[in-house]
């Protein structure tokens, strides 16, 4: 019942080296980059709020004279 089409896509190489001789480590690194860039947006998990590094950079606003100046500064 197999006509060769079902496994054909799986048998094709994901990457093809056309010039040079990359090491196994270089090919593995390239494959990781390609696979992470092709991952659908819906599957990527958003970082939780506590992991947001910009929270640590912002200072709390204090009321008083000149407070408007510090509202735009990191």
CHARMM internal coordinates of N, CA and C (Angstrom, degrees):
IC EDIT
DIST 1 N 1 CA 1.4400
DIST 1 CA 1 C 1.5309
ANGL 1 N 1 CA 1 C 111.12
DIST 1 C 2 N 1.3128
ANGL 1 CA 1 C 2 N 116.54
DIHE 1 N 1 CA 1 C 2 N -4.78
DIST 2 N 2 CA 1.4525
ANGL 1 C 2 N 2 CA 119.97
DIHE 1 CA 1 C 2 N 2 CA 179.16
DIST 2 CA 2 C 1.5220
ANGL 2 N 2 CA 2 C 109.42
DIHE 1 C 2 N 2 CA 2 C -92.17
DIST 2 C 3 N 1.3024
ANGL 2 CA 2 C 3 N 115.83
DIHE 2 N 2 CA 2 C 3 N 128.97
DIST 3 N 3 CA 1.4625
ANGL 2 C 3 N 3 CA 119.44
DIHE 2 CA 2 C 3 N 3 CA 179.59
DIST 3 CA 3 C 1.5240
ANGL 3 N 3 CA 3 C 112.19
DIHE 2 C 3 N 3 CA 3 C -108.02
DIST 3 C 4 N 1.3253
ANGL 3 CA 3 C 4 N 117.06
DIHE 3 N 3 CA 3 C 4 N 7.79
DIST 4 N 4 CA 1.4528
ANGL 3 C 4 N 4 CA 120.95
DIHE 3 CA 3 C 4 N 4 CA 177.60
DIST 4 CA 4 C 1.5133
ANGL 4 N 4 CA 4 C 114.34
DIHE 3 C 4 N 4 CA 4 C 91.24
DIST 4 C 5 N 1.3225
ANGL 4 CA 4 C 5 N 118.17
DIHE 4 N 4 CA 4 C 5 N -10.37
DIST 5 N 5 CA 1.4604
ANGL 4 C 5 N 5 CA 120.08
DIHE 4 CA 4 C 5 N 5 CA -178.76
DIST 5 CA 5 C 1.5206
ANGL 5 N 5 CA 5 C 112.17
DIHE 4 C 5 N 5 CA 5 C -82.39
DIST 5 C 6 N 1.3180
ANGL 5 CA 5 C 6 N 117.56
DIHE 5 N 5 CA 5 C 6 N -33.52
DIST 6 N 6 CA 1.4610
ANGL 5 C 6 N 6 CA 120.39
DIHE 5 CA 5 C 6 N 6 CA -176.14
DIST 6 CA 6 C 1.5162
ANGL 6 N 6 CA 6 C 111.43
DIHE 5 C 6 N 6 CA 6 C -65.66
DIST 6 C 7 N 1.3172
ANGL 6 CA 6 C 7 N 117.92
DIHE 6 N 6 CA 6 C 7 N -43.14
DIST 7 N 7 CA 1.4558
ANGL 6 C 7 N 7 CA 120.81
DIHE 6 CA 6 C 7 N 7 CA -178.78
DIST 7 CA 7 C 1.5090
ANGL 7 N 7 CA 7 C 112.77
DIHE 6 C 7 N 7 CA 7 C -90.68
DIST 7 C 8 N 1.3221
ANGL 7 CA 7 C 8 N 117.70
DIHE 7 N 7 CA 7 C 8 N -5.91
DIST 8 N 8 CA 1.4550
ANGL 7 C 8 N 8 CA 120.89
DIHE 7 CA 7 C 8 N 8 CA -176.68
DIST 8 CA 8 C 1.5092
ANGL 8 N 8 CA 8 C 113.35
DIHE 7 C 8 N 8 CA 8 C -62.10
DIST 8 C 9 N 1.3166
ANGL 8 CA 8 C 9 N 117.54
DIHE 8 N 8 CA 8 C 9 N -41.74
DIST 9 N 9 CA 1.4621
ANGL 8 C 9 N 9 CA 120.56
DIHE 8 CA 8 C 9 N 9 CA -179.94
DIST 9 CA 9 C 1.5167
ANGL 9 N 9 CA 9 C 110.57
DIHE 8 C 9 N 9 CA 9 C -68.39
DIST 9 C 10 N 1.3256
ANGL 9 CA 9 C 10 N 116.69
DIHE 9 N 9 CA 9 C 10 N -33.16
DIST 10 N 10 CA 1.4521
ANGL 9 C 10 N 10 CA 120.23
DIHE 9 CA 9 C 10 N 10 CA -179.07
DIST 10 CA 10 C 1.5220
ANGL 10 N 10 CA 10 C 111.76
DIHE 9 C 10 N 10 CA 10 C -75.35
DIST 10 C 11 N 1.3223
ANGL 10 CA 10 C 11 N 117.13
DIHE 10 N 10 CA 10 C 11 N -26.88
DIST 11 N 11 CA 1.4551
ANGL 10 C 11 N 11 CA 121.28
DIHE 10 CA 10 C 11 N 11 CA -177.52
DIST 11 CA 11 C 1.5243
ANGL 11 N 11 CA 11 C 112.57
DIHE 10 C 11 N 11 CA 11 C -82.76
DIST 11 C 12 N 1.3161
ANGL 11 CA 11 C 12 N 117.37
DIHE 11 N 11 CA 11 C 12 N -17.91
DIST 12 N 12 CA 1.4635
ANGL 11 C 12 N 12 CA 120.60
DIHE 11 CA 11 C 12 N 12 CA 179.44
DIST 12 CA 12 C 1.5212
ANGL 12 N 12 CA 12 C 109.64
DIHE 11 C 12 N 12 CA 12 C -71.36
DIST 12 C 13 N 1.3276
ANGL 12 CA 12 C 13 N 118.22
DIHE 12 N 12 CA 12 C 13 N 143.37
DIST 13 N 13 CA 1.4657
ANGL 12 C 13 N 13 CA 120.11
DIHE 12 CA 12 C 13 N 13 CA 176.53
DIST 13 CA 13 C 1.5270
ANGL 13 N 13 CA 13 C 110.67
DIHE 12 C 13 N 13 CA 13 C -70.99
DIST 13 C 14 N 1.3186
ANGL 13 CA 13 C 14 N 115.45
DIHE 13 N 13 CA 13 C 14 N 145.94
DIST 14 N 14 CA 1.4633
ANGL 13 C 14 N 14 CA 120.60
DIHE 13 CA 13 C 14 N 14 CA 178.52
DIST 14 CA 14 C 1.5212
ANGL 14 N 14 CA 14 C 109.73
DIHE 13 C 14 N 14 CA 14 C -74.34
DIST 14 C 15 N 1.3226
ANGL 14 CA 14 C 15 N 116.77
DIHE 14 N 14 CA 14 C 15 N -40.63
DIST 15 N 15 CA 1.4597
ANGL 14 C 15 N 15 CA 122.48
DIHE 14 CA 14 C 15 N 15 CA 179.29
DIST 15 CA 15 C 1.5227
ANGL 15 N 15 CA 15 C 108.86
DIHE 14 C 15 N 15 CA 15 C -125.26
DIST 15 C 16 N 1.3266
ANGL 15 CA 15 C 16 N 115.22
DIHE 15 N 15 CA 15 C 16 N 153.18
DIST 16 N 16 CA 1.4588
ANGL 15 C 16 N 16 CA 120.14
DIHE 15 CA 15 C 16 N 16 CA 177.27
DIST 16 CA 16 C 1.5197
ANGL 16 N 16 CA 16 C 107.45
DIHE 15 C 16 N 16 CA 16 C -133.58
DIST 16 C 17 N 1.3206
ANGL 16 CA 16 C 17 N 117.08
DIHE 16 N 16 CA 16 C 17 N 127.58
DIST 17 N 17 CA 1.4629
ANGL 16 C 17 N 17 CA 122.31
DIHE 16 CA 16 C 17 N 17 CA 178.35
DIST 17 CA 17 C 1.5212
ANGL 17 N 17 CA 17 C 107.36
DIHE 16 C 17 N 17 CA 17 C -87.67
DIST 17 C 18 N 1.3259
ANGL 17 CA 17 C 18 N 115.78
DIHE 17 N 17 CA 17 C 18 N 121.75
DIST 18 N 18 CA 1.4627
ANGL 17 C 18 N 18 CA 119.77
DIHE 17 CA 17 C 18 N 18 CA -178.44
DIST 18 CA 18 C 1.5271
ANGL 18 N 18 CA 18 C 112.30
DIHE 17 C 18 N 18 CA 18 C -103.47
DIST 18 C 19 N 1.3143
ANGL 18 CA 18 C 19 N 117.42
DIHE 18 N 18 CA 18 C 19 N -16.64
DIST 19 N 19 CA 1.4497
ANGL 18 C 19 N 19 CA 120.11
DIHE 18 CA 18 C 19 N 19 CA -179.94
DIST 19 CA 19 C 1.5216
ANGL 19 N 19 CA 19 C 109.10
DIHE 18 C 19 N 19 CA 19 C -154.08
DIST 19 C 20 N 1.3100
ANGL 19 CA 19 C 20 N 117.43
DIHE 19 N 19 CA 19 C 20 N 140.82
DIST 20 N 20 CA 1.4549
ANGL 19 C 20 N 20 CA 121.91
DIHE 19 CA 19 C 20 N 20 CA 178.04
DIST 20 CA 20 C 1.5165
ANGL 20 N 20 CA 20 C 112.11
DIHE 19 C 20 N 20 CA 20 C 87.18
DIST 20 C 21 N 1.3228
ANGL 20 CA 20 C 21 N 115.01
DIHE 20 N 20 CA 20 C 21 N 179.80
DIST 21 N 21 CA 1.4613
ANGL 20 C 21 N 21 CA 121.63
DIHE 20 CA 20 C 21 N 21 CA 179.93
DIST 21 CA 21 C 1.5247
ANGL 21 N 21 CA 21 C 109.16
DIHE 20 C 21 N 21 CA 21 C -132.56
DIST 21 C 22 N 1.3226
ANGL 21 CA 21 C 22 N 118.16
DIHE 21 N 21 CA 21 C 22 N 83.53
DIST 22 N 22 CA 1.4666
ANGL 21 C 22 N 22 CA 119.95
DIHE 21 CA 21 C 22 N 22 CA -179.88
DIST 22 CA 22 C 1.5257
ANGL 22 N 22 CA 22 C 110.96
DIHE 21 C 22 N 22 CA 22 C -69.70
DIST 22 C 23 N 1.3222
ANGL 22 CA 22 C 23 N 115.49
DIHE 22 N 22 CA 22 C 23 N 150.88
DIST 23 N 23 CA 1.4606
ANGL 22 C 23 N 23 CA 120.63
DIHE 22 CA 22 C 23 N 23 CA 177.35
DIST 23 CA 23 C 1.5208
ANGL 23 N 23 CA 23 C 109.25
DIHE 22 C 23 N 23 CA 23 C -77.54
DIST 23 C 24 N 1.3238
ANGL 23 CA 23 C 24 N 115.35
DIHE 23 N 23 CA 23 C 24 N 168.26
DIST 24 N 24 CA 1.4652
ANGL 23 C 24 N 24 CA 119.75
DIHE 23 CA 23 C 24 N 24 CA 177.76
DIST 24 CA 24 C 1.5229
ANGL 24 N 24 CA 24 C 111.13
DIHE 23 C 24 N 24 CA 24 C -61.30
DIST 24 C 25 N 1.3382
ANGL 24 CA 24 C 25 N 116.92
DIHE 24 N 24 CA 24 C 25 N -37.09
DIST 25 N 25 CA 1.4684
ANGL 24 C 25 N 25 CA 120.50
DIHE 24 CA 24 C 25 N 25 CA 179.28
DIST 25 CA 25 C 1.5258
ANGL 25 N 25 CA 25 C 111.41
DIHE 24 C 25 N 25 CA 25 C -65.60
DIST 25 C 26 N 1.3256
ANGL 25 CA 25 C 26 N 117.17
DIHE 25 N 25 CA 25 C 26 N -41.13
DIST 26 N 26 CA 1.4604
ANGL 25 C 26 N 26 CA 120.50
DIHE 25 CA 25 C 26 N 26 CA 178.99
DIST 26 CA 26 C 1.5294
ANGL 26 N 26 CA 26 C 111.31
DIHE 25 C 26 N 26 CA 26 C -65.38
DIST 26 C 27 N 1.3218
ANGL 26 CA 26 C 27 N 116.73
DIHE 26 N 26 CA 26 C 27 N -40.67
DIST 27 N 27 CA 1.4665
ANGL 26 C 27 N 27 CA 119.74
DIHE 26 CA 26 C 27 N 27 CA 177.66
DIST 27 CA 27 C 1.5191
ANGL 27 N 27 CA 27 C 111.48
DIHE 26 C 27 N 27 CA 27 C -65.80
DIST 27 C 28 N 1.3362
ANGL 27 CA 27 C 28 N 116.46
DIHE 27 N 27 CA 27 C 28 N -39.54
DIST 28 N 28 CA 1.4669
ANGL 27 C 28 N 28 CA 119.89
DIHE 27 CA 27 C 28 N 28 CA 179.03
DIST 28 CA 28 C 1.5222
ANGL 28 N 28 CA 28 C 110.61
DIHE 27 C 28 N 28 CA 28 C -64.23
DIST 28 C 29 N 1.3374
ANGL 28 CA 28 C 29 N 117.42
DIHE 28 N 28 CA 28 C 29 N -42.02
DIST 29 N 29 CA 1.4622
ANGL 28 C 29 N 29 CA 120.83
DIHE 28 CA 28 C 29 N 29 CA 179.31
DIST 29 CA 29 C 1.5284
ANGL 29 N 29 CA 29 C 110.61
DIHE 28 C 29 N 29 CA 29 C -64.08
DIST 29 C 30 N 1.3085
ANGL 29 CA 29 C 30 N 117.29
DIHE 29 N 29 CA 29 C 30 N -42.18
DIST 30 N 30 CA 1.4612
ANGL 29 C 30 N 30 CA 120.96
DIHE 29 CA 29 C 30 N 30 CA 179.02
DIST 30 CA 30 C 1.5220
ANGL 30 N 30 CA 30 C 111.06
DIHE 29 C 30 N 30 CA 30 C -64.93
DIST 30 C 31 N 1.3117
ANGL 30 CA 30 C 31 N 117.01
DIHE 30 N 30 CA 30 C 31 N -40.87
DIST 31 N 31 CA 1.4602
ANGL 30 C 31 N 31 CA 120.78
DIHE 30 CA 30 C 31 N 31 CA 179.63
DIST 31 CA 31 C 1.5245
ANGL 31 N 31 CA 31 C 111.33
DIHE 30 C 31 N 31 CA 31 C -64.17
DIST 31 C 32 N 1.3260
ANGL 31 CA 31 C 32 N 117.02
DIHE 31 N 31 CA 31 C 32 N -39.26
DIST 32 N 32 CA 1.4682
ANGL 31 C 32 N 32 CA 120.37
DIHE 31 CA 31 C 32 N 32 CA 177.97
DIST 32 CA 32 C 1.5237
ANGL 32 N 32 CA 32 C 110.29
DIHE 31 C 32 N 32 CA 32 C -63.00
DIST 32 C 33 N 1.3171
ANGL 32 CA 32 C 33 N 117.17
DIHE 32 N 32 CA 32 C 33 N -43.81
DIST 33 N 33 CA 1.4669
ANGL 32 C 33 N 33 CA 120.72
DIHE 32 CA 32 C 33 N 33 CA 179.98
DIST 33 CA 33 C 1.5259
ANGL 33 N 33 CA 33 C 110.60
DIHE 32 C 33 N 33 CA 33 C -63.35
DIST 33 C 34 N 1.3090
ANGL 33 CA 33 C 34 N 117.24
DIHE 33 N 33 CA 33 C 34 N -45.27
DIST 34 N 34 CA 1.4676
ANGL 33 C 34 N 34 CA 120.57
DIHE 33 CA 33 C 34 N 34 CA -178.70
DIST 34 CA 34 C 1.5214
ANGL 34 N 34 CA 34 C 110.64
DIHE 33 C 34 N 34 CA 34 C -64.10
DIST 34 C 35 N 1.3229
ANGL 34 CA 34 C 35 N 117.48
DIHE 34 N 34 CA 34 C 35 N -44.36
DIST 35 N 35 CA 1.4613
ANGL 34 C 35 N 35 CA 120.10
DIHE 34 CA 34 C 35 N 35 CA -177.81
DIST 35 CA 35 C 1.5232
ANGL 35 N 35 CA 35 C 112.33
DIHE 34 C 35 N 35 CA 35 C -68.62
DIST 35 C 36 N 1.3266
ANGL 35 CA 35 C 36 N 118.58
DIHE 35 N 35 CA 35 C 36 N -34.71
DIST 36 N 36 CA 1.4628
ANGL 35 C 36 N 36 CA 119.22
DIHE 35 CA 35 C 36 N 36 CA 178.81
DIST 36 CA 36 C 1.5253
ANGL 36 N 36 CA 36 C 111.20
DIHE 35 C 36 N 36 CA 36 C -73.92
DIST 36 C 37 N 1.3202
ANGL 36 CA 36 C 37 N 117.90
DIHE 36 N 36 CA 36 C 37 N -30.16
DIST 37 N 37 CA 1.4644
ANGL 36 C 37 N 37 CA 120.37
DIHE 36 CA 36 C 37 N 37 CA 178.67
DIST 37 CA 37 C 1.5244
ANGL 37 N 37 CA 37 C 111.70
DIHE 36 C 37 N 37 CA 37 C -75.03
DIST 37 C 38 N 1.3262
ANGL 37 CA 37 C 38 N 118.14
DIHE 37 N 37 CA 37 C 38 N -24.21
DIST 38 N 38 CA 1.4563
ANGL 37 C 38 N 38 CA 120.78
DIHE 37 CA 37 C 38 N 38 CA -179.10
DIST 38 CA 38 C 1.5194
ANGL 38 N 38 CA 38 C 112.29
DIHE 37 C 38 N 38 CA 38 C -94.24
DIST 38 C 39 N 1.3239
ANGL 38 CA 38 C 39 N 117.59
DIHE 38 N 38 CA 38 C 39 N 0.37
DIST 39 N 39 CA 1.4647
ANGL 38 C 39 N 39 CA 121.02
DIHE 38 CA 38 C 39 N 39 CA 179.16
DIST 39 CA 39 C 1.5261
ANGL 39 N 39 CA 39 C 109.05
DIHE 38 C 39 N 39 CA 39 C -68.63
DIST 39 C 40 N 1.3170
ANGL 39 CA 39 C 40 N 118.53
DIHE 39 N 39 CA 39 C 40 N 132.18
DIST 40 N 40 CA 1.4675
ANGL 39 C 40 N 40 CA 120.35
DIHE 39 CA 39 C 40 N 40 CA 179.72
DIST 40 CA 40 C 1.5304
ANGL 40 N 40 CA 40 C 112.12
DIHE 39 C 40 N 40 CA 40 C -60.58
DIST 40 C 41 N 1.3185
ANGL 40 CA 40 C 41 N 116.17
DIHE 40 N 40 CA 40 C 41 N 145.64
DIST 41 N 41 CA 1.4678
ANGL 40 C 41 N 41 CA 121.92
DIHE 40 CA 40 C 41 N 41 CA -179.50
DIST 41 CA 41 C 1.5170
ANGL 41 N 41 CA 41 C 111.21
DIHE 40 C 41 N 41 CA 41 C -57.64
DIST 41 C 42 N 1.3123
ANGL 41 CA 41 C 42 N 118.07
DIHE 41 N 41 CA 41 C 42 N -36.06
DIST 42 N 42 CA 1.4631
ANGL 41 C 42 N 42 CA 121.05
DIHE 41 CA 41 C 42 N 42 CA -176.47
DIST 42 CA 42 C 1.5205
ANGL 42 N 42 CA 42 C 111.73
DIHE 41 C 42 N 42 CA 42 C -64.96
DIST 42 C 43 N 1.3229
ANGL 42 CA 42 C 43 N 117.63
DIHE 42 N 42 CA 42 C 43 N -26.96
DIST 43 N 43 CA 1.4536
ANGL 42 C 43 N 43 CA 119.98
DIHE 42 CA 42 C 43 N 43 CA -178.42
DIST 43 CA 43 C 1.5221
ANGL 43 N 43 CA 43 C 112.51
DIHE 42 C 43 N 43 CA 43 C -85.04
DIST 43 C 44 N 1.3099
ANGL 43 CA 43 C 44 N 117.38
DIHE 43 N 43 CA 43 C 44 N -17.88
DIST 44 N 44 CA 1.4648
ANGL 43 C 44 N 44 CA 119.70
DIHE 43 CA 43 C 44 N 44 CA 178.87
DIST 44 CA 44 C 1.5123
ANGL 44 N 44 CA 44 C 109.04
DIHE 43 C 44 N 44 CA 44 C -73.09
DIST 44 C 45 N 1.3021
ANGL 44 CA 44 C 45 N 116.12
DIHE 44 N 44 CA 44 C 45 N 134.42
DIST 45 N 45 CA 1.4521
ANGL 44 C 45 N 45 CA 120.37
DIHE 44 CA 44 C 45 N 45 CA -177.91
DIST 45 CA 45 C 1.5293
ANGL 45 N 45 CA 45 C 109.40
DIHE 44 C 45 N 45 CA 45 C -91.33
DIST 45 C 46 N 1.3044
ANGL 45 CA 45 C 46 N 116.59
DIHE 45 N 45 CA 45 C 46 N 131.90
DIST 46 N 46 CA 1.4637
ANGL 45 C 46 N 46 CA 121.24
DIHE 45 CA 45 C 46 N 46 CA 178.54
DIST 46 CA 46 C 1.5274
ANGL 46 N 46 CA 46 C 109.56
DIHE 45 C 46 N 46 CA 46 C -72.77
DIST 46 C 47 N 1.3142
ANGL 46 CA 46 C 47 N 116.00
DIHE 46 N 46 CA 46 C 47 N 145.50
DIST 47 N 47 CA 1.4591
ANGL 46 C 47 N 47 CA 120.29
DIHE 46 CA 46 C 47 N 47 CA 178.86
DIST 47 CA 47 C 1.5217
ANGL 47 N 47 CA 47 C 109.57
DIHE 46 C 47 N 47 CA 47 C -69.23
DIST 47 C 48 N 1.3214
ANGL 47 CA 47 C 48 N 117.62
DIHE 47 N 47 CA 47 C 48 N 138.90
DIST 48 N 48 CA 1.4621
ANGL 47 C 48 N 48 CA 119.41
DIHE 47 CA 47 C 48 N 48 CA 177.93
DIST 48 CA 48 C 1.5291
ANGL 48 N 48 CA 48 C 110.85
DIHE 47 C 48 N 48 CA 48 C -67.15
DIST 48 C 49 N 1.3123
ANGL 48 CA 48 C 49 N 116.38
DIHE 48 N 48 CA 48 C 49 N 160.53
DIST 49 N 49 CA 1.4556
ANGL 48 C 49 N 49 CA 121.32
DIHE 48 CA 48 C 49 N 49 CA -176.85
DIST 49 CA 49 C 1.5164
ANGL 49 N 49 CA 49 C 114.03
DIHE 48 C 49 N 49 CA 49 C -59.89
DIST 49 C 50 N 1.3368
ANGL 49 CA 49 C 50 N 117.09
DIHE 49 N 49 CA 49 C 50 N -33.44
DIST 50 N 50 CA 1.4647
ANGL 49 C 50 N 50 CA 118.99
DIHE 49 CA 49 C 50 N 50 CA -178.34
DIST 50 CA 50 C 1.5240
ANGL 50 N 50 CA 50 C 111.56
DIHE 49 C 50 N 50 CA 50 C -70.62
DIST 50 C 51 N 1.3263
ANGL 50 CA 50 C 51 N 118.02
DIHE 50 N 50 CA 50 C 51 N -17.44
DIST 51 N 51 CA 1.4555
ANGL 50 C 51 N 51 CA 120.93
DIHE 50 CA 50 C 51 N 51 CA -179.88
DIST 51 CA 51 C 1.5282
ANGL 51 N 51 CA 51 C 112.07
DIHE 50 C 51 N 51 CA 51 C -90.01
DIST 51 C 52 N 1.3119
ANGL 51 CA 51 C 52 N 117.98
DIHE 51 N 51 CA 51 C 52 N -0.64
DIST 52 N 52 CA 1.4553
ANGL 51 C 52 N 52 CA 122.17
DIHE 51 CA 51 C 52 N 52 CA -178.42
DIST 52 CA 52 C 1.5234
ANGL 52 N 52 CA 52 C 109.41
DIHE 51 C 52 N 52 CA 52 C -70.33
DIST 52 C 53 N 1.3272
ANGL 52 CA 52 C 53 N 117.35
DIHE 52 N 52 CA 52 C 53 N 112.67
DIST 53 N 53 CA 1.4661
ANGL 52 C 53 N 53 CA 121.92
DIHE 52 CA 52 C 53 N 53 CA -176.17
DIST 53 CA 53 C 1.5289
ANGL 53 N 53 CA 53 C 112.29
DIHE 52 C 53 N 53 CA 53 C -72.71
DIST 53 C 54 N 1.3141
ANGL 53 CA 53 C 54 N 118.19
DIHE 53 N 53 CA 53 C 54 N -20.65
DIST 54 N 54 CA 1.4603
ANGL 53 C 54 N 54 CA 119.36
DIHE 53 CA 53 C 54 N 54 CA -179.42
DIST 54 CA 54 C 1.5231
ANGL 54 N 54 CA 54 C 111.44
DIHE 53 C 54 N 54 CA 54 C -69.58
DIST 54 C 55 N 1.3280
ANGL 54 CA 54 C 55 N 117.12
DIHE 54 N 54 CA 54 C 55 N -22.31
DIST 55 N 55 CA 1.4689
ANGL 54 C 55 N 55 CA 119.12
DIHE 54 CA 54 C 55 N 55 CA 177.17
DIST 55 CA 55 C 1.5231
ANGL 55 N 55 CA 55 C 111.01
DIHE 54 C 55 N 55 CA 55 C -61.49
DIST 55 C 56 N 1.3232
ANGL 55 CA 55 C 56 N 116.82
DIHE 55 N 55 CA 55 C 56 N -37.64
DIST 56 N 56 CA 1.4576
ANGL 55 C 56 N 56 CA 120.82
DIHE 55 CA 55 C 56 N 56 CA -178.56
DIST 56 CA 56 C 1.5271
ANGL 56 N 56 CA 56 C 111.64
DIHE 55 C 56 N 56 CA 56 C -71.28
DIST 56 C 57 N 1.3176
ANGL 56 CA 56 C 57 N 117.46
DIHE 56 N 56 CA 56 C 57 N -24.69
DIST 57 N 57 CA 1.4594
ANGL 56 C 57 N 57 CA 120.80
DIHE 56 CA 56 C 57 N 57 CA -178.18
DIST 57 CA 57 C 1.5229
ANGL 57 N 57 CA 57 C 113.16
DIHE 56 C 57 N 57 CA 57 C -81.46
DIST 57 C 58 N 1.3058
ANGL 57 CA 57 C 58 N 116.82
DIHE 57 N 57 CA 57 C 58 N -27.48
DIST 58 N 58 CA 1.4683
ANGL 57 C 58 N 58 CA 120.27
DIHE 57 CA 57 C 58 N 58 CA -177.42
DIST 58 CA 58 C 1.5208
ANGL 58 N 58 CA 58 C 110.51
DIHE 57 C 58 N 58 CA 58 C -85.98
DIST 58 C 59 N 1.2954
ANGL 58 CA 58 C 59 N 114.25
DIHE 58 N 58 CA 58 C 59 N 139.21
DIST 59 N 59 CA 1.4690
ANGL 58 C 59 N 59 CA 119.72
DIHE 58 CA 58 C 59 N 59 CA 175.94
DIST 59 CA 59 C 1.5165
ANGL 59 N 59 CA 59 C 108.60
DIHE 58 C 59 N 59 CA 59 C -98.58
DIST 59 C 60 N 1.3139
ANGL 59 CA 59 C 60 N 117.12
DIHE 59 N 59 CA 59 C 60 N 150.37
DIST 60 N 60 CA 1.4671
ANGL 59 C 60 N 60 CA 118.49
DIHE 59 CA 59 C 60 N 60 CA 177.27
DIST 60 CA 60 C 1.5276
ANGL 60 N 60 CA 60 C 110.17
DIHE 59 C 60 N 60 CA 60 C -66.31
DIST 60 C 61 N 1.3162
ANGL 60 CA 60 C 61 N 116.70
DIHE 60 N 60 CA 60 C 61 N 145.50
DIST 61 N 61 CA 1.4643
ANGL 60 C 61 N 61 CA 121.75
DIHE 60 CA 60 C 61 N 61 CA 179.99
DIST 61 CA 61 C 1.5241
ANGL 61 N 61 CA 61 C 109.90
DIHE 60 C 61 N 61 CA 61 C -78.39
DIST 61 C 62 N 1.2995
ANGL 61 CA 61 C 62 N 114.66
DIHE 61 N 61 CA 61 C 62 N 136.42
DIST 62 N 62 CA 1.4641
ANGL 61 C 62 N 62 CA 120.16
DIHE 61 CA 61 C 62 N 62 CA 177.82
DIST 62 CA 62 C 1.5248
ANGL 62 N 62 CA 62 C 108.17
DIHE 61 C 62 N 62 CA 62 C -115.37
DIST 62 C 63 N 1.3027
ANGL 62 CA 62 C 63 N 117.45
DIHE 62 N 62 CA 62 C 63 N 130.64
DIST 63 N 63 CA 1.4593
ANGL 62 C 63 N 63 CA 119.36
DIHE 62 CA 62 C 63 N 63 CA 178.81
DIST 63 CA 63 C 1.5245
ANGL 63 N 63 CA 63 C 110.65
DIHE 62 C 63 N 63 CA 63 C -69.39
DIST 63 C 64 N 1.3165
ANGL 63 CA 63 C 64 N 115.12
DIHE 63 N 63 CA 63 C 64 N 154.42
DIST 64 N 64 CA 1.4527
ANGL 63 C 64 N 64 CA 119.47
DIHE 63 CA 63 C 64 N 64 CA 176.69
DIST 64 CA 64 C 1.5127
ANGL 64 N 64 CA 64 C 111.32
DIHE 63 C 64 N 64 CA 64 C 137.74
DIST 64 C 65 N 1.3310
ANGL 64 CA 64 C 65 N 114.88
DIHE 64 N 64 CA 64 C 65 N -175.24
DIST 65 N 65 CA 1.4562
ANGL 64 C 65 N 65 CA 120.58
DIHE 64 CA 64 C 65 N 65 CA -178.54
DIST 65 CA 65 C 1.5275
ANGL 65 N 65 CA 65 C 109.85
DIHE 64 C 65 N 65 CA 65 C -65.58
DIST 65 C 66 N 1.3102
ANGL 65 CA 65 C 66 N 116.41
DIHE 65 N 65 CA 65 C 66 N 131.99
DIST 66 N 66 CA 1.4644
ANGL 65 C 66 N 66 CA 121.11
DIHE 65 CA 65 C 66 N 66 CA 178.01
DIST 66 CA 66 C 1.5249
ANGL 66 N 66 CA 66 C 114.41
DIHE 65 C 66 N 66 CA 66 C 81.53
DIST 66 C 67 N 1.3202
ANGL 66 CA 66 C 67 N 118.22
DIHE 66 N 66 CA 66 C 67 N 5.02
DIST 67 N 67 CA 1.4649
ANGL 66 C 67 N 67 CA 120.40
DIHE 66 CA 66 C 67 N 67 CA -178.98
DIST 67 CA 67 C 1.5219
ANGL 67 N 67 CA 67 C 111.60
DIHE 66 C 67 N 67 CA 67 C -64.38
DIST 67 C 68 N 1.3141
ANGL 67 CA 67 C 68 N 116.85
DIHE 67 N 67 CA 67 C 68 N -29.80
DIST 68 N 68 CA 1.4575
ANGL 67 C 68 N 68 CA 119.98
DIHE 67 CA 67 C 68 N 68 CA -179.45
DIST 68 CA 68 C 1.5240
ANGL 68 N 68 CA 68 C 111.24
DIHE 67 C 68 N 68 CA 68 C -64.93
DIST 68 C 69 N 1.3403
ANGL 68 CA 68 C 69 N 117.53
DIHE 68 N 68 CA 68 C 69 N -28.95
DIST 69 N 69 CA 1.4636
ANGL 68 C 69 N 69 CA 120.40
DIHE 68 CA 68 C 69 N 69 CA 179.38
DIST 69 CA 69 C 1.5207
ANGL 69 N 69 CA 69 C 111.54
DIHE 68 C 69 N 69 CA 69 C -68.60
DIST 69 C 70 N 1.3087
ANGL 69 CA 69 C 70 N 116.54
DIHE 69 N 69 CA 69 C 70 N -40.02
DIST 70 N 70 CA 1.4638
ANGL 69 C 70 N 70 CA 119.70
DIHE 69 CA 69 C 70 N 70 CA -177.42
DIST 70 CA 70 C 1.5193
ANGL 70 N 70 CA 70 C 112.80
DIHE 69 C 70 N 70 CA 70 C -79.07
DIST 70 C 71 N 1.3250
ANGL 70 CA 70 C 71 N 117.96
DIHE 70 N 70 CA 70 C 71 N -9.09
DIST 71 N 71 CA 1.4595
ANGL 70 C 71 N 71 CA 119.55
DIHE 70 CA 70 C 71 N 71 CA -178.17
DIST 71 CA 71 C 1.5246
ANGL 71 N 71 CA 71 C 112.21
DIHE 70 C 71 N 71 CA 71 C -68.53
DIST 71 C 72 N 1.3248
ANGL 71 CA 71 C 72 N 118.23
DIHE 71 N 71 CA 71 C 72 N -23.81
DIST 72 N 72 CA 1.4560
ANGL 71 C 72 N 72 CA 120.86
DIHE 71 CA 71 C 72 N 72 CA -178.48
DIST 72 CA 72 C 1.5196
ANGL 72 N 72 CA 72 C 112.42
DIHE 71 C 72 N 72 CA 72 C -104.59
DIST 72 C 73 N 1.2977
ANGL 72 CA 72 C 73 N 118.17
DIHE 72 N 72 CA 72 C 73 N -3.11
DIST 73 N 73 CA 1.4581
ANGL 72 C 73 N 73 CA 121.10
DIHE 72 CA 72 C 73 N 73 CA -178.58
DIST 73 CA 73 C 1.5244
ANGL 73 N 73 CA 73 C 110.25
DIHE 72 C 73 N 73 CA 73 C -95.50
DIST 73 C 74 N 1.3265
ANGL 73 CA 73 C 74 N 116.97
DIHE 73 N 73 CA 73 C 74 N 146.70
DIST 74 N 74 CA 1.4714
ANGL 73 C 74 N 74 CA 118.77
DIHE 73 CA 73 C 74 N 74 CA 177.95
DIST 74 CA 74 C 1.5085
ANGL 74 N 74 CA 74 C 112.49
DIHE 73 C 74 N 74 CA 74 C -70.91
END
COOR INIT
IC SEED 1 N 1 CA 1 C
IC BUILD
